[in-house]
């Protein structure tokens, strides 16, 4: 029987889902107790709702751009879903090392804005984004070094974590075509 994906990926997905669900539950409970006038405010929600839709759209675009590039160039042979065995340095991966995860870092903020939750917007979403960043810098980077060794170390030395040019930001959010390398 073929594995759908590795336990490491499943654990990270579960942690990420727990962060989102837990963040929503905690934030709503806190908002109902501490910020009922803001959480239930139609003007506040009319402001945050469109911003949430924009941030969620950007989040999903960044994840999709990175995912397409990995699917196109990062897999050789029969691998479990969401796994790679080739170092991808083309397309958006010329601009940033973790575009998919960068997109996922925006997701808590998008959900927070969509809900119109002050606690989630100002406290929980930034904390969750920071946690995801720490996971990238520790787990993801170490796994990549374990898989690709010196080739990844060189790639990491040459490629920033965060895009440095407007063109790269536009590529990340799917607003500019990537040229094949």
N, C-alpha and C positions, 0 to 999 in steps of 0.2 A: 504494500500500500504506500502510495506516495504521500509524503508529508506536505501539508498545505503551506506551512512556514515553520521557522525555527522557534523554539521556546523563548529565546531572547527577544525576538520581535513581538511575540504574543504578550510577553510580560510588559514590554514597553507600551504596547497599545492599551493594555488593561490599566496600567498606571495613568496613562494619558486620559483615558475615559473616566477613571476615578477622580482625577483632578478636576475635569470639567463638571461632572455630576456633583461632586462634593462642593466645588466652588459655587455652583448655582444654588444648591440647598443652603449652604452656610450664608451666602450673600442675601438671599431672599429673607431668610429668618432674621438676619441682622438688620436689614433694611426695614422690615415690618416693625421692629422694635425701636430702632434709632433714627431712621429717616422716612417715616411714613408719609410726610408731606411731599418729599421729593420723589420717592419710589412710586407713589400713586399719582404723581403730577402728569397731567396730559401734555402740557408744554414741554416738560423735561423729556418725556418719552417721544414726543414728536421730533425733538432735536436728536436724541440718541438713536432712534430707529433707523433713519436713513444712513447715519454714520456706521451703524452696525452692519447694514447690508453692504456698504462699500468695503468695510474692513473684511467681512466674510468673503466677498467676491475676490478681493486681493489675496487673501489667505489661500483659497482654493486654487486660484490661478498659479500662485507660486508653487504649491504642492504638485499641481498637474504638470507644469513646465519641467520641474525636476524629475518627476516620475516618468514622463515620456522619454526624456533623455536617457534615464537609467534603463528603461525597458528596451530602448533602441540599441544601446551600446554597452550596457553593463552586465549582460547575461550571456553566457555561453554554455550550451548544454541544457540538461534538464534539472533546473533548480527549484527549490520551494519558492512560493510566491513571496515577493518583497525582498528577495535575496539577490545579491550580485556576486560575480566572481571576476569581473574585469574593472579596472580602475577607469572611470570616465573623467576625461579632462576636456571634453568638447562642449559646444553649446553653452548653456548657462553655467556649466561646471568650469568654464574658463574664468568666470567672474566671481563665483562664490562656491565654497566647498559643500555647503549643505542647504541648497535651495528649498527642498521639500520641508525640512525641519524649520527653516526660517518661516515658511508659510504657516506651519503648524503653531509657531510661536504667536502668530497674530490671531489665531482662532479664539483663544479665551477672551481677548479684547472684543472681538466681533460679537461673540455670544453675550458678553456683558453689556455692550451697547444695545444690542437687539432687545435684551430684557429690560434695559433702562435701570439697571441696578447700580446705585452709587458705590456700594461696598465692593461689588465685583469690578466695576470700572477702575476705581482708584486704588484698591488694595489687592484683591485676589488675582485679577488678570495680570498685573505686573509681577506678582510673586510667582505665578504659574509660568509666565514667559521666562523669568529668571531661572526657574527650576529646569525648564526645557533647555535653556542655554547651557546650564551646568551639565545636563545629561549629554548634550552635543560635545562639549569640550572634554568631557571625561570618557563616557562610554563609547560614543560614536567614533571619536578620533582614535581611541585605543584599539577598537575593533578594526578600523581601517588600517592602522599600522600593523596589526596582527595579520591581516589578510594580504596587504600589498607591500609591507616593509619599507625599504628605502625609497621605492618609487612614490609611495604616499608621503613620506617625509619631505621629499623634494617638491611634490605637488603642494603640500601644505605650506612650504616655505615661499612658494611663488604665488599662491592663490589666497586671497583674503577670505576671512569668514563672512564679512559683510561686503556687498558690492560697493565699488568705489566710484563708479561713473554713472551718469544719467542713463546712458545706453544700457548698462548692465541692469539697472533698476527696471528699465522698460522691458528688457528681456525677462527678468524675474517675474514680472506681473503680466507677461503674455501680451505686451503691447508692441513688441518689436520682434520680427522674425529672427530666428537664430540661423546663422550661416553654418553649414556643415563644414567640418574640418577634415 
